[in-house]
């Protein structure tokens, strides 16, 4: 597995959600622990802006030295949605590289090891062209930041439009194409994979999908699980998350996921619809914890 950190057993299962950083990154720790997270995901800057003001020493210290940080077995960052490594020579190409570079440095400052990234879109130029661009751009970033501990976790996508990463083979091609594949990890999103055509709608199907993932990519690469139900049908190639049990994947699949020994050490993070009080996340985490040790009969 990609995760190597020694985590106290009392923090398992590593469950959490994407937590807002309103009030600063340190406030997200208060918020996440307050709703019962033992893992969480954040944005390290505004996800719909290219750049942000640098983190101050005070902000970094408040996050890295937060007294509740030890209650989180994993903290993951998600890269901004404007970043696209799948094309070159466009107006936003250098912006994408510089923006992702900035996020990598922010993760390093905050002690965050995994940065989830959508591979990008080839914008109609074809899958092979797009994958080659992603590989070159990742190699460039790795060369520019050779000493960083942060690892980019390529996320399985729904395959909407010209987006790359909807098939396991596309992710595998990027991993095998870069010069230093040890600096890459993978994020598996259940809603994305279902929309991309991987049938997770029953435990047996989920078991088969993860076996295929292991064969094509390798479970050792998996560092993050996004636990989302899907509003849209299998193979729809549309990215629409739903709350657990309200979508088309079904609760029994999520029961299997939280009990699968091969997935035990992977943080499982909700990206499902929620209000400002995060009540939906509290309910979903309680549901998932109730599944632990209670396999299907």
N, C-alpha and C positions, 0 to 999 in steps of 0.2 A: 504494500500500500504506500501511497505518497506520503501520508502523515507519519511522522517519526517522533513527535513530541510525546514524552511520557505524561499521561493524564491520569489524575487520581480516579479510581474506580467509582467513587461516589458522585462523579459528575456525569457518568453514563446513565442513560443514553445521551449523546451530545445532540440536544434538540434546541432549536431557537428559531429566529426569524430575521428578516431584514428590518433593522431598527432605525428609526429616524435620528438624525444628528442635530436636530433643532437645539440650539444652545451650546453647540460644540460637540466634538467627538467624545469627550469625557462624559457628557450628559447621556450619551447613548449607552454607556456602561450602566449607569444608574437605571436607565429606562429598561434595558434588557434584563438585568438581574432582577429588577422589580417585578417583571411579569413572569419570571421563572425560567429564563433562558439559561442553558449551560453552554451555549454557543450562539454566536450572532454574526450578522453580516451588516456592513455599513458602506456608504459612499464616503470616500475621503475628500471629495469636493463635490460641488453641484454637478449632478449627473447629466445636465443638459447645457453645460457651459464648457468651453474649451479649457479655460484656465481660471485660477482663483489666486487670491493673495497667499503668500507663503504661510505655513504654520509657524506660529510664534513658539519660542522656547517654553512659554507658560502653557500653551495648548498641548505641546508634546509631553511635557512633564505631568500635566493633569491626567493625560490618558495612560501613559506608560506606568505611572506610579499610583494609579487609582487603587484605593484599598479594596475594591470589590473585583478587581480584574482577575484575581485568582479563582473566582467563582465561575469563570468562563473557560472551558477547556479549549475553545477555539474561537478566534475572531478572524473573520474573512472580509475582504473588501471586494466591491464590485466596481469595475471600471465604468466610465461614463459612456452614454449611448451614442455620442457623436463620433466616437473613434471608429475608424474603418481602415484596417490593414490590408484589405483585399484588392486595392487598386493603387496605382502609382501615377504620378504626373498630373494629378488633379489639384485644384485649389486647396483642398482640405488634406492632402497627403501629408505635408509637413506638419500641419496642425495636429493631425492624428498622432504622428510620432512624438511630437513635443508634449502633447497632452498626456499620452500614455507614459512617457518618460517621467513627467511630473508626478503622476499617480504612483509609479513605482518608487520614486524617491519619498513620497509621503508615506507609503506603506513601510518603507525602511525606517523612517523616523518614528513611526508609531509602533514598530515591532510586529507588524502584520505580515505573515509569511505568504499567504495566498491571495492573488488578485484575479478575480474572475473576469474573463473577457470574451465577448462575442467575437468570433474570428473575423467577421466583416462581410462585405458584399462585393461580388465581382462586377456589379453594375452592368451586367449584360455581356461582359467580355469572356465569360465561360469559366467553368469550375477549375480547370487546369491552370488557367491564367491567374485566377484569384488565389489559388493555393500557393502558386509560385511567388506571388506578391507577398502573401502573409509570411512565408518562410524567409524571404529576403529582409522584410521589415523586422521580424523578430530577431534575426541574426544581427542586424544593425543595432537594435536596442540592447541585446546581450553584450555586444562588443563595447558599446558606450558605457554600460553599467556592469562591468565584469565582476565587481566585488559585492554586488547586492545579494542578500539572502532571499528576497522576495521572489516567488515563483508565479508566473502567469498560468492560470488555470483556464484552458480553453473550454468554453461551454458548448454543449450539444444544443443546437438551435432547432426551431420549428421548420426552417427551410422556406420561410416566407419570401416571395420575390426571388432575388438573386443572392440571398444570404447563404453563406458557406457554413458547413458544420452540421448539417441535418443528418448526414450519414456517418456512421462510425468510421468508414473508410476514409472520409475527408479529414477527420481529426487525426487518424493514424498517418495519413500522408504528410500532414504538417509536422507531426512528431518525428517522423523518420527523415523529414527533409531538412530540419534545422541542424546546425553544426553541433549544438550542445543540448540534446533533448532532455538531459537531466534537469534543465532549468524550466521545464514545462510540466504542468499537471493537467488534469481534466475535471470539469464540473459536469455532472449529470443532472439535467432538469427533467423531471418526470412528465410535466405538461408538454415541454418541447419535444421530447422523444416520442410521446404518444401522437402528437400532431404531425411529426415527421414520418410516422408509419410503423413505429415499434409498439406492438400491442401489449400494453401493460394492464389491460382491463381485468385480469384475473391473476391470482398468485402464480399459477403454472406458467402463464405467459410472461410475467415479470421475471421469474426464474430463468426462462429461456432467453429473454432479452439481455439480462446481465451476464449470462453465459456467453452470449454472442459478443457483448462488450469486452469480456475477458479475452475471448479468442482474437478479436480484431485489434483492440487497444491495449488491454491488460488492466486488471483490477488494481495492480500495483500503482497505476497512474492516477487512480481516482482519489481526489482530495476533498471534494465538496459534493453534497447531494442537495439539490433544490427540490423540496417536497411540495408539489403543487398538483391539484386536480385540474382537469381540462374542461373548459366550457364548450370546446369544439370537438368534432368527430375525429376518429383515427384517420391519419394520413391527410387531414385537411390542410396541413402546412400553414396554419394560422396560429399565432401566439396569443392565447387567451386563457389566463389562469383562473381557477375557481377554488373555492374553499373545499377542504377535504370532505368527501361524501356528498358534495353538491354537484360534482361534475361527472364525466363519463368514464373515469378510471376506476373509481370505486374504493371503498374503505378496505376491503380485504387485501388489496395490493399493498396499501400502506401498512397494514398489519404485518404482511410478509417482510416488507423492507425493514421495519424496526426490529424484527426478529432474525433476520438473515445474518448468520455468523460472519460471512465474508464482508458485510457492510457495517459491522459493529463499531469500528473505530472512525468511521467517516461522519463528520458533522452533517446533520440533517436540518435544513433551514427552510422555513416557510416564506414564500413570496406571494401569498394569497391576499385577496381583498380584505381591507381592515379599516376601522375608524381610528380617530385620533387617540382613543383610550386603549387601543390594541386588544380589545376584548376578544376579538376573533382569534388572535394568536394564542391567548391564554387558553381558550376553549380547545383549540386544535392541539396544543401541546399536551393538555390533560388527556385528550383522546388518545394520542399516540403513546403516552406513558402507560395508559391503561391497557394497551395492546401488548406491552413487553411481557414476555413469558407466556403469552396466551396465543399459541399458534392455531392455525386452522385445523379442524378435525375432518 
